[in-house]
Amino acid sequence: MGVLNASQLALKAARSYLSPFTTSKSWLSTRTSLLGDRNLLLMGPPGAGKTTVGRIVAQRLGLPVIDVDDDVLEETWKMPVSAKLAAVGGERFLEEEGKALCGFSASGCVVSLTGSNPLHAAAMRHVKQSGLVVYLDVDTEDIVRRLSRMKVNRIVGQEAGASMRKILRYRKQFYEKWLDVRVLCGTGDTVEEVAEKVLKAVERYQNPAGETYVSTRSGSKESSKHKTYFSDVVLEGLAPDGGLYVPKTGFPKLDTREWLRLAGMSYPERALALLEKCIHPIDIPAFDLREMVFKAYGENFASEAVAPVKHLIGNQYVQELFHGPTASFKDLALQLMPQLFAYCLPQMCNYLILVATSGDTGSAVLSGFSGLRDGDRHRTGVLVFFPEEGVSEIQKLQMTGYREGNAKAVSVLSDFDFCQRAIKRMFGESGLTGHLAVEYATVLSTANSINWARLLPQVVYHSSAYLDLFRDGVIKFGEPIDLCIPTGNFGNAMSALYAKQMGVPIRKVICASNHNRIITDFISTGECDLRGRTLIASHSPAIDILKSSNLERFIYHVSGGDGHLVRELFTRLDRDRYFRVSEPLLARMQQDVLAGWCSEDDCLAAIRSVHTQTGYVMDTHTAVAQTVAGRLQDGSCPVVVCSTAHYGKFAPAVLKALQSQNIPEDPLEQLKELGAAASRPETHRHMITHLEESGSQAHTVCPAEYGVLVEEVETMIQDSFLKVM
Ligand SMILES: *Cc1c(COP(=O)(O)O)cnc(C)c1O
């Protein structure tokens, strides 16, 4: 990124202001100066431990402590808080409490707020200016138990007879609104442990430079000079040296009590809690992240559970990742990623995302970006190129249904490779990119699966699968599970390995291939050999891939972050179409990952057999994984098969598997036929509606000429963004 705009400058300034101690090794010596003259404000429901934890934290930091109840309210009112509440009633009480807080000023203190302070907006705006708001997030049931033990039977708001639980739930929205940092308190955490978490959270907040990203191809020296933050990697995608970005210090680990908290949460709540740990709040503040996450995993998913886990056969479970708008697991990443992208965008630029697709990516990207808010849509567009003959009828209809506003797909009378190469060439032509920048203030970008913001959201559903099995009593917490994943670019598998790094007890990640078995051969032999290999069409086209781009991240991690090795291997792969890793490295890979492949016949047979036994219909990719899981998994623990697509998306092959007598030509007829044959899982209503709406209209078909594709790009920019005068 050449030019910095005002918001980026502000972000950089905030970072340097917040991290004046980055050269110091021991943070103990800097603990007291962490906050400067800012306050540390503890927020949370009554019974969360704000007062006690506040005292411990203040003592550790050597700071004065202020308890709003005792030191502000009682001082102001000259009477006990409970007397005031009894005298004036809840509504007046909140008003007067807010007024008292507005008149309060302090600096460099630890301040324990009251449980009801956050209900007063003006008061919270006032105190928030003075420091950092730390939310002690305690489970509602724990609070109810503590309050009954403390014999507290009345809190503000209860006059009208509402139950304690109801009030606590109502208040949560206010805590979620004002927090800067969440401290996730587990059942059984002692006050000392919570205080320690608070100190760690504050330290993290003050040190954004502790969470930077490096390229998988960077040497140890280069990486220390330049700092790359989350917002940079989201916009850049690929690192300048051709490598992929990974977090420099790995993934944060959650402790068991934190995981147990997550088990009681909904999918978006789990997503928020996990993503807050992985995205620094200076990059995306907690409240904004919350809005994005709840929008991403809301009504656009047909299942309220978002990614439910269901029992299949024996010790096999299936996680349904196809309830999003375009019916593949790519929605789990792509309903969120565009929002992250738009948030990180510089103010003055338009961005046009170019995508080449041979399958599910196109529709998922179009759906994700077309769902942006108006302000963001006006400066973020998507143009998808797909091969006219290279995608299924249903996939084509899914993509061409978008043709207005900021998202559009056009086809090319050539293959996927041509589309991919044309886009790469556009990025490389400074004449073109310069023209677009000057004429339309527009920058070109991509949204492919190497982008960190596509990988990160996938960590959530793997974690969620484990939590569901625990919640439903299938396993005790800590017992292992295996995951089996139909693998193409290794993105889904890589995010499972990241979930393991965060502490999810995943034993093996089992990668499943079809007859294009590059990954399987690599994991079994350590040889990545593309010489003389061509792709053979299959019933599971989304995993027909020669070069698995995210393998680069895997090798980087198992080699202990050896950027030189990664660079050497992947340079060799480009040059010779071959590399081989050492025996010790192969052994380390095999500790985490197994791999196997499934023939076309076995894939269809699995769909038929599972349907006969259980009534459940799998898509072809799921069937590949289910078959491989059956062969490689030893039965000693549950295995979760990732169902990456709804069977409707690959209707002709599934109908063939179910031995349907006459398979109709028309995709909508195929779906009807399938709907009649399958009782579980339910039909994908959103996909069908979308297909019905898009069916009748024509789409743009381009000849296989680079110049024509460039014209399409320019026309799209003219249609989407206002021309710069
Ligand atoms: C993209 C896709 C895959 C492959 O996922 P990777 O992350 O590239 O390994 C598998 N199944 C379906 C249905 C897909 O759309």
The ligand as an ORCA input file, in Angstrom:
! r2SCAN-3c Opt
* xyz 0 1
  C     -13.541    -25.437     -1.814
  C     -14.139    -26.742     -1.487
  C     -13.356    -27.792     -0.923
  C     -11.881    -27.682     -0.708
  O     -11.532    -26.895      0.417
  P      -9.999    -26.490      0.661
  O     -10.043    -25.525      1.779
  O      -9.551    -25.833     -0.623
  O      -9.239    -27.718      0.952
  C     -14.000    -28.968     -0.572
  N     -15.327    -29.141     -0.809
  C     -16.090    -28.167     -1.355
  C     -17.533    -28.438     -1.595
  C     -15.533    -26.930     -1.706
  O     -16.301    -25.970     -2.247
*
